[in-house]
Amino acid sequence: MPPMNREKMKLLQRVKKVRGQLDAVERSLDSEEDCGDQLMLLAAVRGGVNSLMAEVLETHIRFHLVDGAKEQIAPELAEDLIDLVRAYLK
């Protein structure tokens, strides 16, 4: 499988996982579960969305600013940018 298809499949799997987490939040709210449990579920959703965002940003940086761009940036700068984004999203 080409690398881009593999990346796309990974991203789609993350979306499905976040969707499942949101479904769990909905069920929790419908059944009026404990607020603490609901907050834990919401924290998991937030972490999942942040992780998905980090992956999409990393892919964007790698494919549009390093590999395929007209004016490429240095790979070291791209890695620094990716690290910065990941730290910000945690």
PyMOL Python script that loads the backbone (N, CA, C, O; Angstrom):
from pymol import cmd

cmd.read_pdbstr("""\
ATOM      1  N   MET A   1       0.853  -1.184   0.000  1.00  0.00           N
ATOM      2  CA  MET A   1       0.000   0.000   0.000  1.00  0.00           C
ATOM      3  C   MET A   1       0.895   1.241   0.000  1.00  0.00           C
ATOM      4  O   MET A   1       1.821   1.323   0.807  1.00  0.00           O
ATOM      5  N   PRO A   2       0.639   2.209  -0.886  1.00  0.00           N
ATOM      6  CA  PRO A   2       1.449   3.431  -0.930  1.00  0.00           C
ATOM      7  C   PRO A   2       1.390   4.184   0.397  1.00  0.00           C
ATOM      8  O   PRO A   2       0.392   4.115   1.114  1.00  0.00           O
ATOM      9  N   PRO A   3       2.469   4.905   0.720  1.00  0.00           N
ATOM     10  CA  PRO A   3       2.520   5.621   2.008  1.00  0.00           C
ATOM     11  C   PRO A   3       1.344   6.555   2.244  1.00  0.00           C
ATOM     12  O   PRO A   3       0.854   6.641   3.370  1.00  0.00           O
ATOM     13  N   MET A   4       0.875   7.256   1.218  1.00  0.00           N
ATOM     14  CA  MET A   4      -0.224   8.206   1.404  1.00  0.00           C
ATOM     15  C   MET A   4      -1.511   7.466   1.757  1.00  0.00           C
ATOM     16  O   MET A   4      -2.282   7.932   2.596  1.00  0.00           O
ATOM     17  N   ASN A   5      -1.749   6.322   1.127  1.00  0.00           N
ATOM     18  CA  ASN A   5      -2.942   5.544   1.453  1.00  0.00           C
ATOM     19  C   ASN A   5      -2.872   5.026   2.888  1.00  0.00           C
ATOM     20  O   ASN A   5      -3.882   4.989   3.591  1.00  0.00           O
ATOM     21  N   ARG A   6      -1.680   4.627   3.316  1.00  0.00           N
ATOM     22  CA  ARG A   6      -1.493   4.162   4.684  1.00  0.00           C
ATOM     23  C   ARG A   6      -1.792   5.294   5.677  1.00  0.00           C
ATOM     24  O   ARG A   6      -2.452   5.078   6.693  1.00  0.00           O
ATOM     25  N   GLU A   7      -1.303   6.492   5.373  1.00  0.00           N
ATOM     26  CA  GLU A   7      -1.560   7.650   6.225  1.00  0.00           C
ATOM     27  C   GLU A   7      -3.056   7.963   6.274  1.00  0.00           C
ATOM     28  O   GLU A   7      -3.611   8.252   7.335  1.00  0.00           O
ATOM     29  N   LYS A   8      -3.687   7.900   5.119  1.00  0.00           N
ATOM     30  CA  LYS A   8      -5.129   8.173   5.056  1.00  0.00           C
ATOM     31  C   LYS A   8      -5.900   7.164   5.899  1.00  0.00           C
ATOM     32  O   LYS A   8      -6.825   7.537   6.621  1.00  0.00           O
ATOM     33  N   MET A   9      -5.528   5.897   5.813  1.00  0.00           N
ATOM     34  CA  MET A   9      -6.203   4.859   6.593  1.00  0.00           C
ATOM     35  C   MET A   9      -6.013   5.098   8.098  1.00  0.00           C
ATOM     36  O   MET A   9      -6.946   4.914   8.881  1.00  0.00           O
ATOM     37  N   LYS A  10      -4.800   5.509   8.498  1.00  0.00           N
ATOM     38  CA  LYS A  10      -4.550   5.806   9.909  1.00  0.00           C
ATOM     39  C   LYS A  10      -5.441   6.948  10.388  1.00  0.00           C
ATOM     40  O   LYS A  10      -6.001   6.888  11.483  1.00  0.00           O
ATOM     41  N   LEU A  11      -5.568   7.975   9.573  1.00  0.00           N
ATOM     42  CA  LEU A  11      -6.393   9.125   9.947  1.00  0.00           C
ATOM     43  C   LEU A  11      -7.864   8.733  10.050  1.00  0.00           C
ATOM     44  O   LEU A  11      -8.559   9.149  10.977  1.00  0.00           O
ATOM     45  N   LEU A  12      -8.331   7.939   9.105  1.00  0.00           N
ATOM     46  CA  LEU A  12      -9.726   7.504   9.142  1.00  0.00           C
ATOM     47  C   LEU A  12      -9.993   6.627  10.366  1.00  0.00           C
ATOM     48  O   LEU A  12     -11.074   6.698  10.950  1.00  0.00           O
ATOM     49  N   GLN A  13      -9.028   5.808  10.757  1.00  0.00           N
ATOM     50  CA  GLN A  13      -9.183   4.996  11.971  1.00  0.00           C
ATOM     51  C   GLN A  13      -9.299   5.896  13.207  1.00  0.00           C
ATOM     52  O   GLN A  13     -10.090   5.625  14.110  1.00  0.00           O
ATOM     53  N   ARG A  14      -8.510   6.956  13.233  1.00  0.00           N
ATOM     54  CA  ARG A  14      -8.583   7.904  14.354  1.00  0.00           C
ATOM     55  C   ARG A  14      -9.951   8.576  14.403  1.00  0.00           C
ATOM     56  O   ARG A  14     -10.514   8.763  15.482  1.00  0.00           O
ATOM     57  N   VAL A  15     -10.485   8.937  13.246  1.00  0.00           N
ATOM     58  CA  VAL A  15     -11.807   9.563  13.194  1.00  0.00           C
ATOM     59  C   VAL A  15     -12.858   8.604  13.750  1.00  0.00           C
ATOM     60  O   VAL A  15     -13.730   9.012  14.517  1.00  0.00           O
ATOM     61  N   LYS A  16     -12.775   7.336  13.364  1.00  0.00           N
ATOM     62  CA  LYS A  16     -13.731   6.346  13.854  1.00  0.00           C
ATOM     63  C   LYS A  16     -13.622   6.179  15.369  1.00  0.00           C
ATOM     64  O   LYS A  16     -14.631   6.007  16.053  1.00  0.00           O
ATOM     65  N   LYS A  17     -12.404   6.230  15.883  1.00  0.00           N
ATOM     66  CA  LYS A  17     -12.214   6.108  17.325  1.00  0.00           C
ATOM     67  C   LYS A  17     -12.836   7.306  18.054  1.00  0.00           C
ATOM     68  O   LYS A  17     -13.510   7.137  19.070  1.00  0.00           O
ATOM     69  N   VAL A  18     -12.608   8.508  17.531  1.00  0.00           N
ATOM     70  CA  VAL A  18     -13.195   9.710  18.136  1.00  0.00           C
ATOM     71  C   VAL A  18     -14.719   9.638  18.066  1.00  0.00           C
ATOM     72  O   VAL A  18     -15.406  10.001  19.021  1.00  0.00           O
ATOM     73  N   ARG A  19     -15.246   9.169  16.934  1.00  0.00           N
ATOM     74  CA  ARG A  19     -16.698   9.024  16.799  1.00  0.00           C
ATOM     75  C   ARG A  19     -17.241   8.077  17.876  1.00  0.00           C
ATOM     76  O   ARG A  19     -18.281   8.351  18.476  1.00  0.00           O
ATOM     77  N   GLY A  20     -16.546   6.979  18.118  1.00  0.00           N
ATOM     78  CA  GLY A  20     -16.953   6.045  19.169  1.00  0.00           C
ATOM     79  C   GLY A  20     -16.909   6.685  20.543  1.00  0.00           C
ATOM     80  O   GLY A  20     -17.781   6.441  21.378  1.00  0.00           O
ATOM     81  N   GLN A  21     -15.893   7.504  20.778  1.00  0.00           N
ATOM     82  CA  GLN A  21     -15.797   8.201  22.060  1.00  0.00           C
ATOM     83  C   GLN A  21     -16.945   9.187  22.224  1.00  0.00           C
ATOM     84  O   GLN A  21     -17.511   9.303  23.311  1.00  0.00           O
ATOM     85  N   LEU A  22     -17.291   9.895  21.162  1.00  0.00           N
ATOM     86  CA  LEU A  22     -18.417  10.827  21.234  1.00  0.00           C
ATOM     87  C   LEU A  22     -19.732  10.090  21.462  1.00  0.00           C
ATOM     88  O   LEU A  22     -20.600  10.575  22.188  1.00  0.00           O
ATOM     89  N   ASP A  23     -19.878   8.932  20.850  1.00  0.00           N
ATOM     90  CA  ASP A  23     -21.075   8.118  21.099  1.00  0.00           C
ATOM     91  C   ASP A  23     -21.164   7.731  22.571  1.00  0.00           C
ATOM     92  O   ASP A  23     -22.251   7.718  23.149  1.00  0.00           O
ATOM     93  N   ALA A  24     -20.023   7.418  23.175  1.00  0.00           N
ATOM     94  CA  ALA A  24     -20.004   7.073  24.598  1.00  0.00           C
ATOM     95  C   ALA A  24     -20.415   8.271  25.448  1.00  0.00           C
ATOM     96  O   ALA A  24     -21.112   8.108  26.450  1.00  0.00           O
ATOM     97  N   VAL A  25     -19.991   9.469  25.059  1.00  0.00           N
ATOM     98  CA  VAL A  25     -20.395  10.685  25.775  1.00  0.00           C
ATOM     99  C   VAL A  25     -21.911  10.855  25.677  1.00  0.00           C
ATOM    100  O   VAL A  25     -22.574  11.149  26.672  1.00  0.00           O
ATOM    101  N   GLU A  26     -22.447  10.671  24.486  1.00  0.00           N
ATOM    102  CA  GLU A  26     -23.884  10.813  24.291  1.00  0.00           C
ATOM    103  C   GLU A  26     -24.657   9.819  25.154  1.00  0.00           C
ATOM    104  O   GLU A  26     -25.641  10.183  25.799  1.00  0.00           O
ATOM    105  N   ARG A  27     -24.212   8.566  25.164  1.00  0.00           N
ATOM    106  CA  ARG A  27     -24.884   7.555  25.994  1.00  0.00           C
ATOM    107  C   ARG A  27     -24.804   7.924  27.467  1.00  0.00           C
ATOM    108  O   ARG A  27     -25.763   7.739  28.216  1.00  0.00           O
ATOM    109  N   SER A  28     -23.657   8.446  27.874  1.00  0.00           N
ATOM    110  CA  SER A  28     -23.463   8.838  29.268  1.00  0.00           C
ATOM    111  C   SER A  28     -24.400   9.976  29.655  1.00  0.00           C
ATOM    112  O   SER A  28     -24.964   9.976  30.750  1.00  0.00           O
ATOM    113  N   LEU A  29     -24.564  10.936  28.767  1.00  0.00           N
ATOM    114  CA  LEU A  29     -25.464  12.059  29.046  1.00  0.00           C
ATOM    115  C   LEU A  29     -26.924  11.603  29.065  1.00  0.00           C
ATOM    116  O   LEU A  29     -27.710  12.051  29.900  1.00  0.00           O
ATOM    117  N   ASP A  30     -27.277  10.712  28.143  1.00  0.00           N
ATOM    118  CA  ASP A  30     -28.645  10.194  28.095  1.00  0.00           C
ATOM    119  C   ASP A  30     -29.005   9.422  29.359  1.00  0.00           C
ATOM    120  O   ASP A  30     -30.132   9.506  29.847  1.00  0.00           O
ATOM    121  N   SER A  31     -28.055   8.679  29.878  1.00  0.00           N
ATOM    122  CA  SER A  31     -28.336   7.842  31.050  1.00  0.00           C
ATOM    123  C   SER A  31     -28.067   8.571  32.366  1.00  0.00           C
ATOM    124  O   SER A  31     -28.183   7.994  33.448  1.00  0.00           O
ATOM    125  N   GLU A  32     -27.705   9.850  32.251  1.00  0.00           N
ATOM    126  CA  GLU A  32     -27.457  10.693  33.424  1.00  0.00           C
ATOM    127  C   GLU A  32     -26.435  10.070  34.372  1.00  0.00           C
ATOM    128  O   GLU A  32     -26.642  10.016  35.584  1.00  0.00           O
ATOM    129  N   GLU A  33     -25.323   9.599  33.793  1.00  0.00           N
ATOM    130  CA  GLU A  33     -24.236   9.047  34.594  1.00  0.00           C
ATOM    131  C   GLU A  33     -23.580  10.145  35.421  1.00  0.00           C
ATOM    132  O   GLU A  33     -23.887  11.328  35.274  1.00  0.00           O
ATOM    133  N   ASP A  34     -22.688   9.729  36.276  1.00  0.00           N
ATOM    134  CA  ASP A  34     -21.946  10.630  37.153  1.00  0.00           C
ATOM    135  C   ASP A  34     -21.166  11.660  36.325  1.00  0.00           C
ATOM    136  O   ASP A  34     -20.583  11.329  35.293  1.00  0.00           O
ATOM    137  N   CYS A  35     -21.166  12.899  36.792  1.00  0.00           N
ATOM    138  CA  CYS A  35     -20.466  13.980  36.090  1.00  0.00           C
ATOM    139  C   CYS A  35     -18.978  13.682  35.929  1.00  0.00           C
ATOM    140  O   CYS A  35     -18.379  14.018  34.907  1.00  0.00           O
ATOM    141  N   GLY A  36     -18.393  13.057  36.929  1.00  0.00           N
ATOM    142  CA  GLY A  36     -16.970  12.726  36.855  1.00  0.00           C
ATOM    143  C   GLY A  36     -16.679  11.781  35.707  1.00  0.00           C
ATOM    144  O   GLY A  36     -15.681  11.940  35.004  1.00  0.00           O
ATOM    145  N   ASP A  37     -17.546  10.795  35.513  1.00  0.00           N
ATOM    146  CA  ASP A  37     -17.381   9.864  34.395  1.00  0.00           C
ATOM    147  C   ASP A  37     -17.555  10.579  33.056  1.00  0.00           C
ATOM    148  O   ASP A  37     -16.839  10.296  32.096  1.00  0.00           O
ATOM    149  N   GLN A  38     -18.496  11.494  33.002  1.00  0.00           N
ATOM    150  CA  GLN A  38     -18.712  12.251  31.766  1.00  0.00           C
ATOM    151  C   GLN A  38     -17.496  13.110  31.435  1.00  0.00           C
ATOM    152  O   GLN A  38     -17.094  13.216  30.276  1.00  0.00           O
ATOM    153  N   LEU A  39     -16.923  13.714  32.452  1.00  0.00           N
ATOM    154  CA  LEU A  39     -15.735  14.538  32.231  1.00  0.00           C
ATOM    155  C   LEU A  39     -14.559  13.705  31.742  1.00  0.00           C
ATOM    156  O   LEU A  39     -13.780  14.157  30.903  1.00  0.00           O
ATOM    157  N   MET A  40     -14.430  12.493  32.263  1.00  0.00           N
ATOM    158  CA  MET A  40     -13.360  11.602  31.810  1.00  0.00           C
ATOM    159  C   MET A  40     -13.561  11.244  30.331  1.00  0.00           C
ATOM    160  O   MET A  40     -12.606  11.223  29.554  1.00  0.00           O
ATOM    161  N   LEU A  41     -14.799  10.965  29.957  1.00  0.00           N
ATOM    162  CA  LEU A  41     -15.092  10.660  28.553  1.00  0.00           C
ATOM    163  C   LEU A  41     -14.785  11.860  27.657  1.00  0.00           C
ATOM    164  O   LEU A  41     -14.220  11.711  26.573  1.00  0.00           O
ATOM    165  N   LEU A  42     -15.160  13.037  28.121  1.00  0.00           N
ATOM    166  CA  LEU A  42     -14.898  14.246  27.335  1.00  0.00           C
ATOM    167  C   LEU A  42     -13.401  14.516  27.201  1.00  0.00           C
ATOM    168  O   LEU A  42     -12.945  14.976  26.154  1.00  0.00           O
ATOM    169  N   ALA A  43     -12.639  14.235  28.250  1.00  0.00           N
ATOM    170  CA  ALA A  43     -11.187  14.408  28.180  1.00  0.00           C
ATOM    171  C   ALA A  43     -10.590  13.448  27.143  1.00  0.00           C
ATOM    172  O   ALA A  43      -9.651  13.800  26.428  1.00  0.00           O
ATOM    173  N   ALA A  44     -11.144  12.240  27.072  1.00  0.00           N
ATOM    174  CA  ALA A  44     -10.670  11.282  26.071  1.00  0.00           C
ATOM    175  C   ALA A  44     -10.978  11.773  24.662  1.00  0.00           C
ATOM    176  O   ALA A  44     -10.157  11.618  23.758  1.00  0.00           O
ATOM    177  N   VAL A  45     -12.152  12.363  24.469  1.00  0.00           N
ATOM    178  CA  VAL A  45     -12.519  12.919  23.162  1.00  0.00           C
ATOM    179  C   VAL A  45     -11.560  14.046  22.795  1.00  0.00           C
ATOM    180  O   VAL A  45     -11.059  14.107  21.673  1.00  0.00           O
ATOM    181  N   ARG A  46     -11.316  14.922  23.737  1.00  0.00           N
ATOM    182  CA  ARG A  46     -10.400  16.041  23.472  1.00  0.00           C
ATOM    183  C   ARG A  46      -9.015  15.528  23.097  1.00  0.00           C
ATOM    184  O   ARG A  46      -8.393  16.038  22.165  1.00  0.00           O
ATOM    185  N   GLY A  47      -8.538  14.533  23.811  1.00  0.00           N
ATOM    186  CA  GLY A  47      -7.238  13.954  23.489  1.00  0.00           C
ATOM    187  C   GLY A  47      -7.231  13.327  22.105  1.00  0.00           C
ATOM    188  O   GLY A  47      -6.254  13.449  21.367  1.00  0.00           O
ATOM    189  N   GLY A  48      -8.320  12.657  21.756  1.00  0.00           N
ATOM    190  CA  GLY A  48      -8.412  12.043  20.437  1.00  0.00           C
ATOM    191  C   GLY A  48      -8.421  13.068  19.315  1.00  0.00           C
ATOM    192  O   GLY A  48      -7.765  12.881  18.291  1.00  0.00           O
ATOM    193  N   VAL A  49      -9.161  14.142  19.506  1.00  0.00           N
ATOM    194  CA  VAL A  49      -9.221  15.197  18.492  1.00  0.00           C
ATOM    195  C   VAL A  49      -7.863  15.896  18.381  1.00  0.00           C
ATOM    196  O   VAL A  49      -7.405  16.189  17.276  1.00  0.00           O
ATOM    197  N   ASN A  50      -7.225  16.162  19.513  1.00  0.00           N
ATOM    198  CA  ASN A  50      -5.899  16.789  19.478  1.00  0.00           C
ATOM    199  C   ASN A  50      -4.892  15.896  18.760  1.00  0.00           C
ATOM    200  O   ASN A  50      -4.066  16.378  17.986  1.00  0.00           O
ATOM    201  N   SER A  51      -4.965  14.615  19.017  1.00  0.00           N
ATOM    202  CA  SER A  51      -4.067  13.668  18.361  1.00  0.00           C
ATOM    203  C   SER A  51      -4.316  13.635  16.857  1.00  0.00           C
ATOM    204  O   SER A  51      -3.371  13.613  16.068  1.00  0.00           O
ATOM    205  N   LEU A  52      -5.577  13.630  16.464  1.00  0.00           N
ATOM    206  CA  LEU A  52      -5.931  13.657  15.051  1.00  0.00           C
ATOM    207  C   LEU A  52      -5.422  14.943  14.402  1.00  0.00           C
ATOM    208  O   LEU A  52      -4.864  14.907  13.305  1.00  0.00           O
ATOM    209  N   MET A  53      -5.609  16.063  15.069  1.00  0.00           N
ATOM    210  CA  MET A  53      -5.148  17.341  14.544  1.00  0.00           C
ATOM    211  C   MET A  53      -3.623  17.335  14.378  1.00  0.00           C
ATOM    212  O   MET A  53      -3.103  17.824  13.375  1.00  0.00           O
ATOM    213  N   ALA A  54      -2.920  16.787  15.352  1.00  0.00           N
ATOM    214  CA  ALA A  54      -1.459  16.725  15.269  1.00  0.00           C
ATOM    215  C   ALA A  54      -1.022  15.880  14.077  1.00  0.00           C
ATOM    216  O   ALA A  54      -0.079  16.243  13.374  1.00  0.00           O
ATOM    217  N   GLU A  55      -1.688  14.773  13.847  1.00  0.00           N
ATOM    218  CA  GLU A  55      -1.346  13.912  12.710  1.00  0.00           C
ATOM    219  C   GLU A  55      -1.587  14.629  11.383  1.00  0.00           C
ATOM    220  O   GLU A  55      -0.751  14.565  10.481  1.00  0.00           O
ATOM    221  N   VAL A  56      -2.723  15.310  11.263  1.00  0.00           N
ATOM    222  CA  VAL A  56      -3.036  16.019  10.022  1.00  0.00           C
ATOM    223  C   VAL A  56      -2.026  17.152   9.798  1.00  0.00           C
ATOM    224  O   VAL A  56      -1.561  17.354   8.676  1.00  0.00           O
ATOM    225  N   LEU A  57      -1.691  17.882  10.849  1.00  0.00           N
ATOM    226  CA  LEU A  57      -0.706  18.959  10.717  1.00  0.00           C
ATOM    227  C   LEU A  57       0.666  18.415  10.349  1.00  0.00           C
ATOM    228  O   LEU A  57       1.362  18.992   9.513  1.00  0.00           O
ATOM    229  N   GLU A  58       1.056  17.312  10.966  1.00  0.00           N
ATOM    230  CA  GLU A  58       2.348  16.716  10.647  1.00  0.00           C
ATOM    231  C   GLU A  58       2.388  16.283   9.180  1.00  0.00           C
ATOM    232  O   GLU A  58       3.376  16.523   8.485  1.00  0.00           O
ATOM    233  N   THR A  59       1.325  15.652   8.717  1.00  0.00           N
ATOM    234  CA  THR A  59       1.258  15.232   7.318  1.00  0.00           C
ATOM    235  C   THR A  59       1.337  16.444   6.395  1.00  0.00           C
ATOM    236  O   THR A  59       2.036  16.423   5.381  1.00  0.00           O
ATOM    237  N   HIS A  60       0.617  17.490   6.756  1.00  0.00           N
ATOM    238  CA  HIS A  60       0.646  18.722   5.956  1.00  0.00           C
ATOM    239  C   HIS A  60       2.063  19.282   5.889  1.00  0.00           C
ATOM    240  O   HIS A  60       2.544  19.638   4.813  1.00  0.00           O
ATOM    241  N   ILE A  61       2.720  19.359   7.021  1.00  0.00           N
ATOM    242  CA  ILE A  61       4.081  19.908   7.056  1.00  0.00           C
ATOM    243  C   ILE A  61       5.015  19.063   6.203  1.00  0.00           C
ATOM    244  O   ILE A  61       5.781  19.592   5.398  1.00  0.00           O
ATOM    245  N   ARG A  62       4.948  17.739   6.385  1.00  0.00           N
ATOM    246  CA  ARG A  62       5.856  16.854   5.656  1.00  0.00           C
ATOM    247  C   ARG A  62       5.621  16.886   4.143  1.00  0.00           C
ATOM    248  O   ARG A  62       6.581  16.932   3.374  1.00  0.00           O
ATOM    249  N   PHE A  63       4.373  16.862   3.712  1.00  0.00           N
ATOM    250  CA  PHE A  63       4.083  16.734   2.292  1.00  0.00           C
ATOM    251  C   PHE A  63       3.972  18.062   1.556  1.00  0.00           C
ATOM    252  O   PHE A  63       4.170  18.105   0.342  1.00  0.00           O
ATOM    253  N   HIS A  64       3.661  19.145   2.260  1.00  0.00           N
ATOM    254  CA  HIS A  64       3.469  20.414   1.574  1.00  0.00           C
ATOM    255  C   HIS A  64       4.578  21.426   1.839  1.00  0.00           C
ATOM    256  O   HIS A  64       4.763  22.358   1.057  1.00  0.00           O
ATOM    257  N   LEU A  65       5.311  21.253   2.924  1.00  0.00           N
ATOM    258  CA  LEU A  65       6.375  22.212   3.220  1.00  0.00           C
ATOM    259  C   LEU A  65       7.771  21.623   3.045  1.00  0.00           C
ATOM    260  O   LEU A  65       8.744  22.367   2.917  1.00  0.00           O
ATOM    261  N   VAL A  66       7.880  20.303   3.038  1.00  0.00           N
ATOM    262  CA  VAL A  66       9.197  19.688   2.925  1.00  0.00           C
ATOM    263  C   VAL A  66       9.353  18.991   1.578  1.00  0.00           C
ATOM    264  O   VAL A  66      10.259  19.317   0.812  1.00  0.00           O
ATOM    265  N   ASP A  67       8.480  18.039   1.288  1.00  0.00           N
ATOM    266  CA  ASP A  67       8.652  17.187   0.109  1.00  0.00           C
ATOM    267  C   ASP A  67       8.168  17.807  -1.198  1.00  0.00           C
ATOM    268  O   ASP A  67       8.880  17.772  -2.201  1.00  0.00           O
ATOM    269  N   GLY A  68       6.968  18.372  -1.193  1.00  0.00           N
ATOM    270  CA  GLY A  68       6.374  18.776  -2.468  1.00  0.00           C
ATOM    271  C   GLY A  68       6.262  20.268  -2.695  1.00  0.00           C
ATOM    272  O   GLY A  68       5.666  20.684  -3.689  1.00  0.00           O
ATOM    273  N   ALA A  69       6.796  21.071  -1.837  1.00  0.00           N
ATOM    274  CA  ALA A  69       6.613  22.519  -1.951  1.00  0.00           C
ATOM    275  C   ALA A  69       7.587  23.133  -2.953  1.00  0.00           C
ATOM    276  O   ALA A  69       8.687  22.623  -3.165  1.00  0.00           O
ATOM    277  N   LYS A  70       7.162  24.235  -3.561  1.00  0.00           N
ATOM    278  CA  LYS A  70       8.056  24.970  -4.454  1.00  0.00           C
ATOM    279  C   LYS A  70       9.224  25.544  -3.668  1.00  0.00           C
ATOM    280  O   LYS A  70      10.380  25.461  -4.082  1.00  0.00           O
ATOM    281  N   GLU A  71       8.892  26.124  -2.529  1.00  0.00           N
ATOM    282  CA  GLU A  71       9.921  26.684  -1.650  1.00  0.00           C
ATOM    283  C   GLU A  71       9.968  25.823  -0.391  1.00  0.00           C
ATOM    284  O   GLU A  71       9.241  26.067   0.572  1.00  0.00           O
ATOM    285  N   GLN A  72      10.820  24.833  -0.415  1.00  0.00           N
ATOM    286  CA  GLN A  72      10.882  23.883   0.686  1.00  0.00           C
ATOM    287  C   GLN A  72      11.591  24.490   1.895  1.00  0.00           C
ATOM    288  O   GLN A  72      12.466  25.347   1.774  1.00  0.00           O
ATOM    289  N   ILE A  73      11.170  24.002   3.074  1.00  0.00           N
ATOM    290  CA  ILE A  73      11.877  24.381   4.289  1.00  0.00           C
ATOM    291  C   ILE A  73      12.820  23.242   4.653  1.00  0.00           C
ATOM    292  O   ILE A  73      12.643  22.111   4.200  1.00  0.00           O
ATOM    293  N   ALA A  74      13.804  23.541   5.458  1.00  0.00           N
ATOM    294  CA  ALA A  74      14.784  22.538   5.870  1.00  0.00           C
ATOM    295  C   ALA A  74      14.093  21.455   6.698  1.00  0.00           C
ATOM    296  O   ALA A  74      13.218  21.762   7.509  1.00  0.00           O
ATOM    297  N   PRO A  75      14.477  20.197   6.502  1.00  0.00           N
ATOM    298  CA  PRO A  75      13.870  19.110   7.282  1.00  0.00           C
ATOM    299  C   PRO A  75      13.982  19.316   8.792  1.00  0.00           C
ATOM    300  O   PRO A  75      13.077  18.945   9.539  1.00  0.00           O
ATOM    301  N   GLU A  76      15.085  19.906   9.239  1.00  0.00           N
ATOM    302  CA  GLU A  76      15.260  20.162  10.672  1.00  0.00           C
ATOM    303  C   GLU A  76      14.229  21.168  11.178  1.00  0.00           C
ATOM    304  O   GLU A  76      13.697  21.028  12.279  1.00  0.00           O
ATOM    305  N   LEU A  77      13.957  22.177  10.366  1.00  0.00           N
ATOM    306  CA  LEU A  77      12.947  23.171  10.722  1.00  0.00           C
ATOM    307  C   LEU A  77      11.561  22.533  10.750  1.00  0.00           C
ATOM    308  O   LEU A  77      10.744  22.853  11.613  1.00  0.00           O
ATOM    309  N   ALA A  78      11.301  21.644   9.816  1.00  0.00           N
ATOM    310  CA  ALA A  78      10.016  20.935   9.789  1.00  0.00           C
ATOM    311  C   ALA A  78       9.847  20.104  11.057  1.00  0.00           C
ATOM    312  O   ALA A  78       8.767  20.094  11.648  1.00  0.00           O
ATOM    313  N   GLU A  79      10.897  19.410  11.480  1.00  0.00           N
ATOM    314  CA  GLU A  79      10.824  18.603  12.706  1.00  0.00           C
ATOM    315  C   GLU A  79      10.571  19.483  13.921  1.00  0.00           C
ATOM    316  O   GLU A  79       9.789  19.122  14.801  1.00  0.00           O
ATOM    317  N   ASP A  80      11.229  20.633  13.973  1.00  0.00           N
ATOM    318  CA  ASP A  80      11.005  21.578  15.079  1.00  0.00           C
ATOM    319  C   ASP A  80       9.557  22.061  15.084  1.00  0.00           C
ATOM    320  O   ASP A  80       8.937  22.166  16.142  1.00  0.00           O
ATOM    321  N   LEU A  81       9.029  22.350  13.916  1.00  0.00           N
ATOM    322  CA  LEU A  81       7.646  22.804  13.800  1.00  0.00           C
ATOM    323  C   LEU A  81       6.677  21.714  14.244  1.00  0.00           C
ATOM    324  O   LEU A  81       5.705  22.000  14.943  1.00  0.00           O
ATOM    325  N   ILE A  82       6.928  20.474  13.850  1.00  0.00           N
ATOM    326  CA  ILE A  82       6.089  19.349  14.250  1.00  0.00           C
ATOM    327  C   ILE A  82       6.135  19.168  15.765  1.00  0.00           C
ATOM    328  O   ILE A  82       5.099  18.963  16.398  1.00  0.00           O
ATOM    329  N   ASP A  83       7.326  19.242  16.347  1.00  0.00           N
ATOM    330  CA  ASP A  83       7.455  19.125  17.808  1.00  0.00           C
ATOM    331  C   ASP A  83       6.682  20.236  18.532  1.00  0.00           C
ATOM    332  O   ASP A  83       6.040  19.995  19.553  1.00  0.00           O
ATOM    333  N   LEU A  84       6.755  21.441  17.992  1.00  0.00           N
ATOM    334  CA  LEU A  84       6.059  22.579  18.579  1.00  0.00           C
ATOM    335  C   LEU A  84       4.557  22.370  18.525  1.00  0.00           C
ATOM    336  O   LEU A  84       3.859  22.617  19.509  1.00  0.00           O
ATOM    337  N   VAL A  85       4.057  21.920  17.395  1.00  0.00           N
ATOM    338  CA  VAL A  85       2.616  21.672  17.241  1.00  0.00           C
ATOM    339  C   VAL A  85       2.162  20.602  18.217  1.00  0.00           C
ATOM    340  O   VAL A  85       1.147  20.764  18.893  1.00  0.00           O
ATOM    341  N   ARG A  86       2.917  19.497  18.295  1.00  0.00           N
ATOM    342  CA  ARG A  86       2.541  18.402  19.205  1.00  0.00           C
ATOM    343  C   ARG A  86       2.546  18.866  20.669  1.00  0.00           C
ATOM    344  O   ARG A  86       1.669  18.485  21.445  1.00  0.00           O
ATOM    345  N   ALA A  87       3.523  19.677  21.038  1.00  0.00           N
ATOM    346  CA  ALA A  87       3.569  20.183  22.412  1.00  0.00           C
ATOM    347  C   ALA A  87       2.387  21.100  22.691  1.00  0.00           C
ATOM    348  O   ALA A  87       1.816  21.054  23.780  1.00  0.00           O
ATOM    349  N   TYR A  88       2.016  21.923  21.738  1.00  0.00           N
ATOM    350  CA  TYR A  88       0.910  22.849  21.903  1.00  0.00           C
ATOM    351  C   TYR A  88      -0.412  22.108  22.060  1.00  0.00           C
ATOM    352  O   TYR A  88      -1.280  22.541  22.816  1.00  0.00           O
ATOM    353  N   LEU A  89      -0.570  20.989  21.347  1.00  0.00           N
ATOM    354  CA  LEU A  89      -1.837  20.267  21.356  1.00  0.00           C
ATOM    355  C   LEU A  89      -1.976  19.329  22.547  1.00  0.00           C
ATOM    356  O   LEU A  89      -3.043  18.744  22.734  1.00  0.00           O
ATOM    357  N   LYS A  90      -0.960  19.169  23.340  1.00  0.00           N
ATOM    358  CA  LYS A  90      -1.080  18.276  24.511  1.00  0.00           C
ATOM    359  C   LYS A  90      -1.785  18.963  25.641  1.00  0.00           C
ATOM    360  O   LYS A  90      -1.976  18.369  26.702  1.00  0.00           O
TER     361      LYS A  90
END
""", "prot")
cmd.dss("prot")
cmd.show_as("cartoon", "prot")
cmd.util.cbc("prot")
cmd.orient("prot")
